[in-house]
Amino acid sequence: MKLLKSFASAFLMYSRIPMPQVEWKEENRRYALCFFPIIGAVIGAFFLLWRYVCGLLNIGDFLMGAVSAVIPLAVTGGIHMDGFCDVIDANSSCADKEKKLKIMSDPHIGSFAVMWLCVYLILQTALLSEMKKTAVTVAGGYVLSRSLSGLAAVTFKGAKKDGALQSFAKPAHKKVTVSVLILITVLTASAMLMTDIISGGLALFCAIMIFVYYRISAYKNFGGITGDTAGWFLQICEMAVMIAAVMGEKLTEAFL
């Protein structure tokens, strides 16, 4: 029962997929982060299904890419993109750590966040329109980004003692959560490599580099991680996987 409640808690917080309501208490979130990557698997499944439908109906690349870019936002409700925008605004302020944390907690969006949000969505649509054979790598990236984000949540220092991220990180059974997320990361990485060694390898390398940079950047700019920085990391990690997938595909076509 605890596992089911943790499963529901994860989906209620990080997705818009209907779930039975569970009481908001720590014991119901003890294993929630273990199920966080499953939301990525759902996004990946919808992404692959949409591409399959596009092939059946001969839908053009641009429409295929545009809808593919919308799928993660539709499933998650944009919670991670919100964190991405908040971090962009905070870092663009060039203020001290305390001021940056206050900026991130401001519900209003700034001009820098709007500009980079547009850049992100345009680039994402272009990349998803360009890829032909590496869709599985990108689908795996939705799982991988959440596995790494969950690992960071329970192993990195928090910038604040409270907040949305800490409400899941503090009650988490650390040993079990870390073990499960590492297993999911290894299985996802293996599947990405088996599907396409070049694109999958590049994607994994980029994801690891972004993960390392996430820790360095969060500690330097905010004194630790928050729910907003977790969203920022997830979006940047997924973008890096997409870029790597397309680059791997192009390199394969050019030299193999």
N, C-alpha and C positions, 0 to 999 in steps of 0.2 A: 504493500500500500504506500509506503514511504517513497518507493521508486516511482510509482505512478503519479504521486503528488509532486515530486521533483520534476518529472517529465512535463506535467501540466504547467508548473510554475515557469519553467524555461520557455515554453511556447507562449504562455500568456504575456511574459515580459518582452521577449525578443521576436515575436511574430504577431501577425494578425489572423492566424489560423484559429478558428473557434476551438476552445477547450473548456472542460468543466471548471468552474470556479473553485479554487482551493483557498483555504484560510492563509492569510499572509503572516506566517510565522516561520522562525528559523528552521525548524525540523522539516518543514516542507520544501526547503531550498537546499538541503544538505548535499544532494547529488544533482542539483539542477544544471550545473555547468558541464556535467558529464553528457547531458543531452543537447547541449548547445550546438554541437556540430551536426546533429540530425536536422536542424533547421536549414543548414547549408545543403544537406543532402536533398531536402525537399525542393529548395531553389534549383539545385542542379538537375533534378528530375524534371521540373517544369521547363527548364531551359532546353534540355535535350528533347523533350516532347514537342516543344514549339518548333525547334529546328526540323524535327521529323515531319511535322505538319507542313512546314514551309516547303520541304522537298516534295511532299505528295501533291500540294496545290500549286507548285511552281511560283511561290511568292518571292518577290525580289529581295536582293541582299539588304537594301536600306531598310525596308519595313521589317525584315527579319532581325536586323541589328537593333532597330529602335525598340521593338517590343521586348527583345532580349534584355535590353538595358532597363526596362521598366519592371521586369519580373522580380528582381530582388527587392525593389522598393515596394511592390505590391504585397509581397509575402511578409516583409518586415515592418511595413508601415513607415519606413524611412528613419528608424531610430538610430541606425549607425551613420547615415548621411547627416543627421542632425549633429552628431558628435564631430564629424568631419568639419562641418561648417563652423562649429563653436571653436575648435582648435585653430582653424585658419584665422578667425577673427582675433583670438588671443595672441597668437604668434605674430600677427601683423601689427599689433599694438606696440611691440618693442618695449613693453613695460616690465616691471619686476614680477617675480613669481606670484606674489599675493594678488597683484592687480590682474594678472592673466587668469587666475582662478576665478576672480570675480566676473571677468568678462565672459568666461565660459558658462557661468551660471545665469547670465543675462538671457532671457528668452527671445530677445530681438536679434535679427540677423544683420550683420554689417555688410558694407559694400564689397570688401575683400572676399568675404565668404560667397557672396552672390557671383562674383566674377569667377572664382575658382570652381564653384559648383557647376557653372555653365561649361567651363573648360573640361571638367571631369566627365560630364554627361556627353558632351560632343565627342571627346576622345574615346569614351567607352562605346558609344554607338558605332563610331568608325571602326574600331578594332573588332567588335562583334560582327560587323558587316563584312570585314575583310577575311576572317578566318574561314577555312573550308574543311579542314580535316582534324582540327585540334579541339573540337568542342568538348570532348571528354576531359581534356586537361583543364579547361576552364571550369567545367562542372565540378571537378575535384577541388579546384581552388576555392569554391564556396565552402567546402567542408574544411579544407586545410586552414583557411583564414580563421575560422571559428575555433578550431582545435588549438591553434597557437594563441589566439586571444584568450581562451579559457585558461591555458597554461600561464600566461602572463598575469591573469587576474589573481591566481592563487600563489604565484611565486615572486612577482614584482612588488616593490614597496608602493603603498597607496599614498597619494598626495593629500588625501583627506581621510578623516576617521569615519566619515559617514558618506552617504550618497548611494546612487543606484548600484554601482559596481560593488561597493563594500557590502551591500545588503545580500549579495550572492556570494562574495568571496569569503567574508568572515564566517558564516555558518557552514561553509563547504567542508566536507571530510577531505582534508588535503591529500592524504596518501592515496585514497581511492580515486579522487578526482584527477590527480596528476597521472596515476597509472593508466586510467581509462583514456585520458586525452593523448598521452604518449602513444598508446596502442592505436588509437584512431589515426593519429598523425602518421605513424609508420605504415598502416594499411593503406591510407589514402596516397601517400607518397609512392608506395609500391605499385598501386594501380595506375597512377599517372605515368610512372616510368615504363610499365609493361605496355601501356597503350601507345606511347610515343616517347622513345628514349631521349630524343633531342629536345623537343618542346617540353616534355615532362621534367627533364633534368634542368633546363634553363629556368622553368617555373619554380622548381624547388629551391634552386640556388637564390633566385630573387626573393622568394618568400622568407628564407632564412636571413638574408641580408636586411630585409625590411624589419624583421623581428628584432635583430640586433640594434638597428637604428632606432626602433621604437623605444627600447629601453634607454638608450643614450639620450635621445631627444626628450623623452618624458621626464627623466630625472633632472636634466639640465634646465628645462624650461618651466617645469611645474613641481619639481621635488618628488615626483612619483607619478603613478598612473591614476586615472579617473575613468568614469564611464564614458566621458567625451573622448578622451585619448584612445580608449578601447575602440570606439566607433571609427575614429580617424585611422587607426592602424588597420582595422578590418577593410576599410575602403581602399587604402593605399596598397595593402597586400593583394587584394583582388585585382586591382588595376595592374600591378606588377606581373601577376600571373597571366593576365590577358596579353600584355605587351610581350612577355616571354613566349607565349603560345604562338603568336603571330610571327615573331622573329624566328622561332624554331621552324615554323612551317615554310617561311620564305627561304631560310638557309637550306632546308632540305630540298626544296624545289631547285635552288640555284646550283647546288654542288653534288647532289646525290641522284 
